[in-house]
Amino acid sequence: MTETDARARRLAERIQVIVAETIEFRVKDPRMGFITITDARVSGDLREATVFYTVLGDDSEQVDTAAALESAKGMLRTEVGRQTGIRHTPSLAFVADAIPETARHLDDLLRQAQAADERVHEQAAAAKYAGDADPYRHEDDDDIDETDGASA
């Protein structure tokens, strides 16, 4: 990892904390829902920051929160610039995080796989052999070849 990448990562972590605290304590927009800042990423030139968030609630609450974030973007950027003290404060872009939806989809897929697995186990428990239970030929131990002393 280069020094620029490390600096961008540290700045992104700091921006995530600043934005979350500012939203919690200073943003008083009634449209703001129960929001969690999940991640922040800063471009290599430190000019643009993308802040990922999730909102607990239905679609209307997500739309209202997105509108509230857009209206508070200037104040949030000012606070980021004040607390980081860097020469150029990055512009902020807010993106709804798809992780909860992806996790829900994966949970559904895992439940479907488990149900299919249980069906296979039920079928296997009730299954019968197509031929004999033991398809290998066994010779009695009494049949010993007299010439070399080994069993046939």
C-alpha positions in Angstrom: 0.0 0.0 0.0 1.4 3.4 -1.0 1.5 6.4 1.3 -1.3 8.1 -0.7 -3.5 5.0 -0.3 -2.9 4.9 3.4 -3.6 8.6 3.7 -6.9 8.2 1.8 -7.9 5.3 4.0 -7.2 7.3 7.2 -9.0 10.3 5.9 -12.0 8.1 4.9 -12.1 6.6 8.4 -12.0 10.1 9.9 -14.8 11.3 7.6 -17.0 8.4 8.5 -16.7 9.3 12.2 -17.2 13.0 11.7 -20.3 12.6 9.4 -21.8 10.1 11.8 -21.3 12.3 14.9 -22.5 15.4 13.1 -25.6 13.7 11.9 -26.3 12.4 15.4 -25.8 15.7 17.3 -26.2 18.6 14.8 -28.5 17.7 12.0 -32.1 18.4 13.2 -33.9 17.7 9.9 -37.2 15.9 10.7 -36.9 13.9 7.5 -33.8 12.1 8.8 -34.5 8.5 9.7 -32.6 6.1 11.8 -29.4 6.2 9.8 -26.1 4.3 10.2 -22.9 5.4 8.4 -21.4 2.1 7.3 -18.4 3.2 5.3 -16.6 6.1 3.6 -14.1 6.0 0.7 -11.9 8.8 -0.5 -10.5 9.1 -4.0 -6.7 8.9 -4.5 -6.4 12.7 -5.0 -8.4 13.3 -1.8 -10.9 15.5 -3.6 -14.0 13.3 -3.4 -15.5 11.3 -0.6 -18.3 8.7 -0.9 -20.2 8.1 2.3 -22.2 4.9 2.5 -25.2 4.7 4.8 -28.2 2.5 5.7 -31.6 3.5 6.9 -33.8 1.4 9.2 -37.3 1.7 7.8 -39.4 1.5 4.7 -38.8 3.0 1.2 -40.4 6.4 2.1 -38.1 6.8 5.1 -35.1 6.0 2.9 -36.2 8.6 0.4 -36.7 11.2 3.1 -33.3 10.5 4.6 -31.6 10.8 1.2 -33.3 14.2 0.8 -32.2 15.2 4.3 -28.6 14.2 3.6 -28.6 16.2 0.4 -29.8 19.3 2.2 -27.3 18.8 5.0 -24.4 18.1 2.6 -22.9 21.6 2.8 -22.9 21.7 6.6 -21.4 18.2 6.8 -18.7 19.1 4.4 -17.9 22.3 6.4 -17.7 20.2 9.6 -15.4 17.6 7.9 -13.1 20.5 6.7 -13.1 22.1 10.2 -12.3 18.8 12.0 -9.7 17.4 9.6 -7.8 20.6 8.9 -6.8 19.6 5.4 -6.2 22.2 2.7 -9.0 21.0 0.4 -12.1 19.5 1.9 -13.4 16.7 -0.3 -16.8 16.9 -1.8 -19.3 14.5 -0.2 -21.5 12.0 -2.1 -24.0 9.9 -0.2 -24.8 6.4 -1.4 -27.3 4.0 0.1 -25.4 0.9 1.1 -26.6 -2.3 -0.6 -25.2 -4.6 2.1 -28.4 -5.2 4.0 -30.3 -6.1 0.8 -27.5 -8.4 -0.3 -27.4 -10.1 3.1 -31.1 -10.6 3.0 -30.8 -12.1 -0.5 -28.0 -14.4 0.7 -30.0 -15.5 3.7 -32.9 -16.4 1.3 -30.5 -18.4 -0.9 -29.1 -20.2 2.2 -32.6 -21.1 3.4 -33.5 -22.5 -0.1 -30.3 -24.5 -0.2 -31.0 -25.9 3.3 -34.5 -26.9 2.3 -33.2 -28.6 -0.8 -30.6 -30.4 1.2 -33.2 -31.6 3.7 -35.3 -33.0 0.8 -32.3 -34.8 -0.6 -31.6 -36.3 2.9 -35.3 -37.4 3.2 -35.1 -39.1 -0.2 -31.8 -40.8 0.7 -33.2 -42.1 3.9 -36.2 -43.7 2.1 -34.1 -44.9 -0.9 -33.4 -48.6 -1.6 -30.5 -50.1 -3.5 -31.0 -50.6 -7.2 -29.5 -54.1 -7.0 -28.3 -56.1 -4.1 -27.3 -54.4 -0.9 -23.7 -55.6 -1.3 -22.9 -56.0 -5.0 -19.4 -57.5 -4.3 -18.9 -61.3 -4.7 -17.8 -63.0 -1.6 -16.3 -66.5 -1.5 -16.4 -68.6 1.6 -13.3 -68.9 3.7 -13.4 -72.7 3.2 -12.3 -72.4 -0.4 -8.5 -72.3 0.2 -6.3 -73.0 -2.8 -4.2 -76.0 -1.7 -1.2 -75.3 -4.0 -0.1 -71.9 -2.7 -2.0 -71.7 0.6 -3.9 -68.4 -0.3 -7.7 -67.9 -0.4 -9.4 -67.6 -3.7 
